[in-house]
Amino acid sequence: MEDIKSFHCPCCGAPLVFSGGKQKLHCESCGNDFEPDAVREFAEDDERTKADSKYDWTDYEPRKFGAAEGRMLASYSCPSCGAEITGDINMGTFICPYCGNSSVVMHTFSGAYMPDYVIPFRIDKKEAMKRFLDNAKGKIFIPKQFKESAKLKEISGMYVPFWMFDCDVTGEATFRGIRVRSWSDGSYNYTRHDHYMLYRSGSAVFKNVPVDASTRAEDQYMDSLEPFDYNDAMDFSTAYLAGYLADKYDVSAEESIKRANERIKQSFADMLRSTTAGYGTVSVNGTRVEFSNGRIRYALMPVWWLNIKYKDKMYRFAMNGQTGKAVGDYPVSRSKLAAFFCGTFAVLGAAAAAIWYFI
């Protein structure tokens, strides 16, 4: 079968006829003339571009997490809109970025991860921000601009996991005490140092000694947020978590015992030392303690995390969500600090001059 071929104008699509006088293909519709080779090439290009396109993709090979990395991630489905949320496996609650629904990951707080009790938030987000600003206004070395122009970038309420330690303690400690006495006989000045070896023993009951159980919560921040009022402690219920973030422990009770021992031993030594009044200086020589009736419980404590931006730098603060006590690293005004020390030295210098004058 013989192929039938016709040529059409590239401009308007009308049929072309060959003009013997011009030796070109002529369009009687729009009047344009075309070289035969140009029309042929256009026809071939047009035919080729109308053919089925070909797509050649290599199969997608998903990136595989390492064993340790994969164990730290989990996917959760929002019960409100169905969105899939991927987050840390220790995440106890999440707020869906699509619909804003707050959800509790129930298995995070079940079995061995079921807290014994929780201290609910008493300070809401608005009050937390107000207390932070009021606290900043009371600090004399903070730059004035920080108090006026610092921008709150993020404020998050989170329940932080803690291990709570109870125990009975008996123990003893030795101290070195020094008494200093000075006198003068008119010709000479005398100073006498009397050294004493002091011994104290006693017993005490410790309850609710907290040790934070999350590697993401800085120990120095959590220690500084104490004390919490444990009279507000409630039996754990997921209802208290609604609207807040919550973390589960990733530091085991066994791993936290060392810190608890250190805190209890130091507190016990301080209690014994408080009975050594009447000495100029007292230093601890040795402490021995024995624990009994030890008990460990798991609790969630309310903490507000605030991220403040000032002069392109982020400052992180933590606030006790029950009492409002705040801790963090504030920027320091060098000019205010310099003025304070200059003023202090000026006063001391004036006092010294006055003493010298009257002597």
MISEGU-215664 format. One record per atom (N, C-alpha, C): x, y, z; residue in three letters. Coordinates in steps of 0.1 Angstrom, whole numbers, plus 5000, padded with zeros to 4 digits. Layout:
// MISEGU-215664
XYZALA...
//
This chain:
// MISEGU-215664
500949885000MET500050005000MET500950125000MET500550214992GLU501450334990GLU501050445000GLU502050495007ASP501850605017ASP501350725011ASP500350795017ILE499850925012ILE500451025021ILE501051125015LYS501751235022LYS501251365018LYS500851455027SER500551595024SER501251685033SER501451805028PHE502251905036PHE501352015040PHE501552065052HIS500652175057HIS501552285062HIS500952405061CYS501652525065CYS501952525080CYS503252545083PRO503652545097PRO503052665105PRO502552765098CYS502052885104CYS500552865107CYS499752835097CYS498252825098CYS497652695097CYS498452595092GLY497952455091GLY497252425078GLY497152525069ALA496452505056ALA497352425047ALA496852355036PRO497652275027PRO498652365019PRO499752315016LEU500752385008LEU500752324994LEU501152414984VAL501252374970VAL502652424966VAL503252344957PHE504552384952PHE504352484941PHE505152594942SER505152704932SER506352684923SER506152654910GLY507252634901GLY508052754899GLY507352874899GLY508152994897GLY509053034908GLY508553004921LYS509453034933LYS510252914937LYS509952794932GLN510652674936GLN510552664952GLN509352694956LYS509052684971LYS507652634973LYS507352584985LEU506052554988LEU505352674993LEU504052694987HIS503352814989HIS502052784997HIS501752875006CYS500452865013CYS499452965008CYS498452925002GLU497453014996GLU496553075006GLU496653025019SER495853085029SER496453205036SER497753185040CYS498353295047CYS499453365038CYS499753305026GLY500653365017GLY502153345020GLY502453265030ASN503953235033ASN504453135023ASN505853145021ASP506553055013ASP507552985021ASP507852855018PHE508752775026PHE509652695017PHE510852675021GLU511752585015GLU511252445017GLU511352355007PRO510852225008PRO511552145019PRO512852155020ASP513552085031ASP513152135045ASP512852265046ALA512352315059ALA511052255063ALA510152245053VAL508852195056VAL508852045059VAL509751975052ARG509951835055ARG510451805069ARG511451885073GLU512051875086GLU510951905097GLU510252005094PHE509152045103PHE508151935105PHE507751875093ALA506751765094ALA507351645101ALA508651615100GLU509151505107GLU509251535122GLU509651655125ASP509651695139ASP508251695146ASP507251735138ASP505951745143ASP505351605145ASP505651515136GLU505251375137GLU505951305149GLU507151335151ARG507951275161ARG507451315175ARG507151445176THR506751495189THR505351455193THR504551415183LYS503151365186LYS503151215189LYS504251155188ALA504351005191ALA504250995207ALA504050875211ASP504050845226ASP505350875232ASP505350955243SER506550985250SER507050855258SER508350855260LYS508950745267LYS509550795280LYS509250725291TYR509750755304TYR510550645310TYR511750675314ASP512650575319ASP513150625333ASP512650565343TRP513050595357TRP513650465363TRP514650485370THR515150375379THR514250365391THR514150245395ASP513250215407ASP513850285419ASP512950345427TYR513350415439TYR513850315450TYR514950345455GLU515550255465GLU515550345478GLU514650315487PRO514550395499PRO515750385508PRO516150495514ARG517250495523ARG516950415536ARG517850335540LYS517550255552LYS518350315564LYS517550325575PHE518150375587PHE519050265593PHE520150305600GLY520850215607GLY520050155619GLY520550045624ALA519749975635ALA519450075646ALA520450145651ALA520250235662ALA519250355659ALA519550415647GLU518750525642GLU517250485640GLU517050375634GLY515750325631GLY514950305644GLY515550265654ARG514850235667ARG514350355674ARG514950475670MET514550595676MET513450675670MET512850615659LEU511750685651LEU510550595651LEU509350665651ALA508050595650ALA507150685642ALA506150625636SER505050695629SER503750685636SER503050795637TYR501750795644TYR500750855634TYR499550805636SER498450855627SER497550945636SER497251065631CYS496351165638CYS494951105637CYS494351085649PRO492951025649PRO491951125644PRO492251255642SER491351355637SER491251365622SER492451375616CYS492551395601CYS493251285594CYS493851195601GLY494451075595GLY495951105590GLY496451225592ALA497851255588ALA498851165595ALA499851125588GLU500951045593GLU502051135599GLU502351125611ILE503351205618ILE504451115622ILE505651155618THR506851075622THR507651155633THR507951085643GLY508651155654GLY509551065662GLY510051115673ASP510851045682ASP510050935689ASP510650815690ILE509850705696ILE509450735711ILE510150825717ASN509850855731ASN508750965732ASN508251015721MET507251115721MET505951065727MET505451135737GLY504351085744GLY503051155739GLY503151275734THR502051345729THR502451415716THR501551455708PHE501851535696PHE500751615692PHE501051735686ILE500051825681ILE500151815666ILE499051775659CYS499051755645CYS499251895638CYS500351905629PRO500552025622PRO499552055612PRO498651965608TYR497651985598TYR496352035603TYR495851965614CYS494552005619CYS494652065633CYS495852065640GLY495952115653GLY495452035664GLY495051905661ASN494451815672ASN495651775681ASN495351765694SER496351725704SER495951575707SER497051485706SER496751345708SER497851285718SER497451185725VAL498351115734VAL498650975728VAL499950945727VAL500450815722VAL500350725734VAL499250645734MET498950565746MET500050465750MET500650395740HIS501550295744HIS502850355750HIS503050485748THR504250555754THR504150545769THR502850545774PHE502650555789PHE501950425794PHE502450315789SER501850185793SER502950095797SER502549985804GLY503549885809GLY504549945818GLY505849925814ALA506949975822ALA507050135822ALA506350195812TYR506450335810TYR505250405816TYR504450335824MET503250395830MET503650475842MET503550605842PRO503950685854PRO503150655866PRO503750675878ASP502950655890ASP502050775893ASP502650895891TYR501851015893TYR502351125884TYR501551235884VAL501951355876VAL501551475884VAL502351575882ILE502051705888ILE501551795877ILE500251835877PRO499651905865PRO500152045865PRO500152105853PHE500452245851PHE499452335859PHE500052435865ARG499252535872ARG499352665865ARG500452685857ILE500652815850ILE500452785835ILE499552865829ASP499252855815ASP500252935807ASP500152925794LYS501152985785LYS501253135786LYS500153195787LYS500053345789LYS500753385802LYS500453315813GLU501053345826GLU502553315826GLU502953215819ALA504353175818ALA505153285812ALA504653345801MET505353455794MET505353575802MET504253605809LYS504253725818LYS505253715829LYS505353595835ARG506253575846ARG507753585841ARG507953535829PHE509353545824PHE509753685822PHE508853775816LEU509153915814LEU509353985827LEU508453955837ASP508554025850ASP509953985856ASP510353855855ASN511553815861ASN512753885854ASN512653895841ALA513753965834ALA513854115838ALA512754175840LYS512754315844LYS513454335858LYS513554235866GLY514154245879GLY515654225879GLY516154185868LYS517654155867LYS518354285862LYS519254335870ILE519854465867ILE520854465856ILE521454345853PHE522554345843PHE522154305829PHE520854285828ILE520254245814ILE520154375806ILE520554365793PRO520454485785PRO518954535784PRO518754665784LYS517454725783LYS516754675770LYS517554665759GLN516954625747GLN516354485747GLN516954395755PHE516554265756PHE515154265762PHE514954345773LYS513654345779LYS512554405770LYS512954495761GLU511954565752GLU511754495739GLU512854435733SER512754395719SER512954245717SER513254165728ALA513454025726ALA512153965720ALA512353875711LYS511153805704LYS511053665709LYS509853635713LEU509553495717LEU509353415704LEU510253315702LYS510153235690LYS509353105692LYS509453065704GLU508752935707GLU508552925722GLU507352875726ILE507052835740ILE506252705740ILE506852615747SER506252475747SER506052425761SER504852375764GLY504652315777GLY504952165776GLY505752105784MET506151965783MET506151905797MET505651785797TYR505851695809TYR507151625808TYR508051645817VAL509351585817VAL509451465827VAL509951355822PRO509951235831PRO511051245842PRO510651205854PHE511551205865PHE511451075873PHE512551025878TRP512550915888TRP512550985902TRP511650935911MET511550985924MET512050875934MET512950915943PHE513550825952PHE513150855967PHE512750755974ASP512450755988ASP513350655995ASP513850696007CYS514650606015CYS514850656029CYS515250566038ASP515650606051ASP517150606052ASP517750696058VAL519250716059VAL519750726073VAL520750646076THR521450666089THR522950676085THR523650756093GLY525050786089GLY525850866099GLY527050886095GLU527950966104GLU528951046095GLU529451146101ALA530351226094ALA531351296104ALA532551316099THR533551396107THR533851526099THR534151626107PHE534351756102PHE535651816109PHE536251916102ARG537351986108ARG536752126110ARG536752176123GLY536352306127GLY537452396131GLY537352516128ILE538452616132ILE537752736139ILE538252766151ARG537852896158ARG539052986158ARG538853106155VAL539853206154VAL539653316164VAL540653356172ARG540553456182ARG541653556181ARG541453686181SER542453786179SER542353886191SER543553926195TRP543654026206TRP544954106205TRP545054206213SER546254296213SER546554336227SER547954336230ASP548354386243ASP548954526243ASP548654596232GLY549254726231GLY550554736223GLY551354626224SER552554626217SER552454526205SER551754426207TYR551654326196TYR550154286194TYR549954236181ASN548654186178ASN548754036177ASN547853966183TYR547853816184TYR546653756177TYR546853646170THR545753566164THR546053416168THR544953356173ARG545053216177ARG544053136169ARG544553026163HIS543652926156HIS543552796164HIS542352766168ASP542052636175ASP541452546165ASP541952426163HIS541452326154HIS540752216162HIS539652176157TYR538852076163TYR538451966153TYR538451846158MET537851736150MET536451706155MET535451726147LEU534051716150LEU533451586145LEU532551526153TYR531851406149TYR530351416151TYR529651386140ARG528151386141ARG527551266135ARG526451216140SER525751106135SER524251136136SER523451066128GLY522051086128GLY521350996118GLY520051026117SER519250956107SER518251056101SER517751016090ALA516751106083ALA515951026073ALA514751076070VAL513851016060VAL513851106048VAL514151056036PHE514051126024PHE512951086015PHE512151176010LYS511051146001LYS511051235989LYS510751175978ASN510651245965ASN511951325962ASN513051255962VAL514251315957VAL514251295942VAL514151405934PRO513951385919PRO515251375912PRO515251295901VAL516351285892VAL515751275878VAL515951375869ASP515351375856ASP515751255848ASP514851205840ALA515051075833ALA515051085818ALA515351205813SER515451235799SER516751295795SER517351235785THR518651285780THR518451425773THR517251455769ARG516951585762ARG516751695772ARG516551665784ALA516451775794ALA517751795802ALA518351915801GLU519651935807GLU519551925822GLU520451845828ASP520351825843ASP520451955851ASP521252055846GLN521452175854GLN520152255854GLN519452245843TYR518152325842TYR517152255852TYR517052125851MET516052045858MET516352065873MET517552055877ASP517952065891ASP517552205897ASP517752305888SER517552445892SER516052475893SER515252395887LEU513752425887LEU513152385900LEU513852305908GLU513252255920GLU513152375930GLU512252355940PRO511452235943PRO510152235937PRO509552125935PHE508152105932PHE507352085944PHE506052125944ASP505252095955ASP504451965953ASP504951855960TYR504351725958TYR503051705964TYR502451805971ASN501151795975ASN500151805964ASN500651855952ASP499751865940ASP499851735932ASP500651635936ALA500851515928ALA499551445927ALA499151395914MET497951325912MET498251185906MET497451085909ASP497650965902ASP497550985887ASP498450915880PHE498650945865PHE497350915857PHE497051015849SER495950995839SER496351075827SER496051015815THR496451075802THR495651205800THR494551225808ALA493751355806ALA494651475809ALA495551465819TYR496451575822TYR497351615811TYR497551525801LEU498551555791LEU497951635779LEU496651645778ALA495951705767ALA496451845765ALA496851875753GLY497352015750GLY498752045753GLY499451945759TYR500851955762TYR501751855755TYR503051875754LEU503951775750LEU504251685762LEU504751565759ALA505151475770ALA506151385765ALA507151355774ASP508251275770ASP508251155779ASP508751045774LYS508950925783LYS510450905786LYS510750835797TYR512150825801TYR512950745791TYR514150795789ASP515150715781ASP516450695790ASP516350735802VAL517450705812VAL516750615823VAL517150495824SER516550395833SER516750435848SER515850375856ALA515950395870ALA517350345876ALA517850235870GLU519150185874GLU520250285871GLU520150355859GLU521150445855GLU521050575864GLU519950605870SER519750725877SER520150705892SER520350585897ILE520550565911ILE521850635916ILE522850635907LYS524150705911LYS523850845915LYS523150925906ARG522851065909ARG522051075921ARG521050985923ALA520250995935ALA521050975948ALA521950875947ASN522850845959ASN523650975962ASN524251035952GLU525051155954GLU524251265960GLU523051285955ARG522251395961ARG521751375975ARG521351245978ILE520951215991ILE522151226001ILE523251165997LYS524451176006LYS524851316009LYS524851405999GLN525251546001GLN524251616010GLN522951586008SER521951656016SER522051606030SER522351476032PHE522551426046PHE523751486053PHE524851506045ALA526051566051ALA525751706054ALA525051776046ASP524651916049ASP523851926062ASP522951836064MET522151836076MET523051816088MET523951726088LEU524851706099LEU525751826101LEU526151886090ARG527052006091ARG526352116098ARG524952126096SER524252236101SER524252236116SER524652126122THR524752116137THR526052166143THR526952206134THR528252246139THR528452396140THR527452456145ALA527552606147ALA528652636158ALA529152756157GLY530052806167GLY531552806163GLY531752766150TYR533052756145TYR533252856133TYR534352916132GLY534553006121GLY534452946107GLY535152836105THR535052756093THR534852606096THR534152536088VAL533952396090VAL534052326076VAL534852226075SER534952146063SER534751996066SER534151936056VAL533851786057VAL535151706056VAL535351616065ASN536451526065ASN536151396059ASN534951346062GLY534451216057GLY533051196060GLY532351116052THR530851086054THR530650946050THR529850876059ARG529450736056ARG527950726059ARG527250666049VAL525750656050VAL525350516047VAL524150486052GLU523550356049GLU522050386046GLU521650326034PHE520250346030PHE519450226033PHE518250246036SER517250126037SER515950166033SER515050066030ASN513650096026ASN513650176014ASN514550156004GLY514550235992GLY513350205983GLY512850305977ARG511650295968ARG511850395957ARG511550345945ILE511650435933ILE510250435926ILE509950565922ARG508650585915ARG508950665903ARG508050665893TYR508150725880TYR507050835880TYR507550965876ALA506551075876ALA506851165864ALA505851245861LEU505951345851LEU505751485857LEU506751575854MET506751715860MET506451815849MET505751925852PRO505452025842PRO506552125840PRO506952145828VAL508052245825VAL507652325812VAL507852455813TRP507652535801TRP509052565795TRP509252535782TRP510452565775TRP510252695767TRP511152795768LEU510952915761LEU512252945753LEU512152975740ASN513253015732ASN513053155728ASN513953245732ILE513953385730ILE515053425720ILE514653505710LYS515653555700LYS515953695703LYS517253725704TYR517753865707TYR519053885699TYR519153975691LYS520254005682LYS520853885675LYS519953815668ASP520253695660ASP520753575668ASP520553575681LYS521053465689LYS519853415697LYS519753275698MET518653215706MET519153195720MET518253225729TYR518453205744TYR517353115749TYR517753005755ARG516852905760ARG516552915775ARG515352905779PHE514952915793PHE513952805796PHE513952765809ALA513052665814ALA512352725826ALA511052695827MET510252745838MET509452625844MET509452625858ASN508652535865ASN507152565862ASN506452465856GLY505052485852GLY504152485864GLY504652465876GLN503752465888GLN504052585896GLN505352625898THR505652735907THR506052865900THR506452855887GLY506852965879GLY508353005880GLY509052925888LYS510552955889LYS511152925875LYS511953025871ALA512653025857ALA514153025858ALA514752945849VAL516252945848VAL516652955834VAL517853005832GLY518353015818GLY519553115818GLY520153125806ASP521253215804ASP520853345798ASP520753445806TYR520453585800TYR521653655794TYR521353735784PRO522553815780PRO522853925790PRO524153965791VAL524654055801VAL525054185794VAL524654295799SER525154425794SER526454455800SER527454465792ARG528854495797ARG528954635803ARG528154725797SER528254865802SER527654865816SER526554795819LYS525954795832LYS526854725842LYS527454615837LEU528354545846LEU529554625850LEU530154705840ALA531254785843ALA530954905852ALA529754955850ALA529255065858ALA529055025873ALA528554895874PHE528354845888PHE529754825895PHE530754765888PHE531954745895PHE532754875897PHE532654975888CYS533255105890CYS532655175902CYS531255165903GLY530555225915GLY530955155928GLY531055025927THR531454945939THR532854985944THR533754995935PHE535155025938PHE535255175943PHE534455255937ALA534455395942ALA533955415956ALA532855335959VAL532355345973VAL533455285983VAL534055175979LEU535055115988LEU536255205989LEU536555275978GLY537755365979GLY537455485988GLY536155535987ALA535755645996ALA535755606010ALA535255486013ALA535255436027ALA536655416032ALA537555366024ALA538955346028ALA539655476031ALA539355576022ALA539855706024ALA539355776037ALA538055756040ALA537555806053ALA538155746065ALA538355606064ILE538955536075ILE540355586077ILE541155596066TRP542455646067TRP542555786073TRP541555876069TYR541556016074TYR541356016089TYR540355936093PHE540055936108PHE541155866116PHE541855776110ILE542955716117ILE544155816119ILE
//
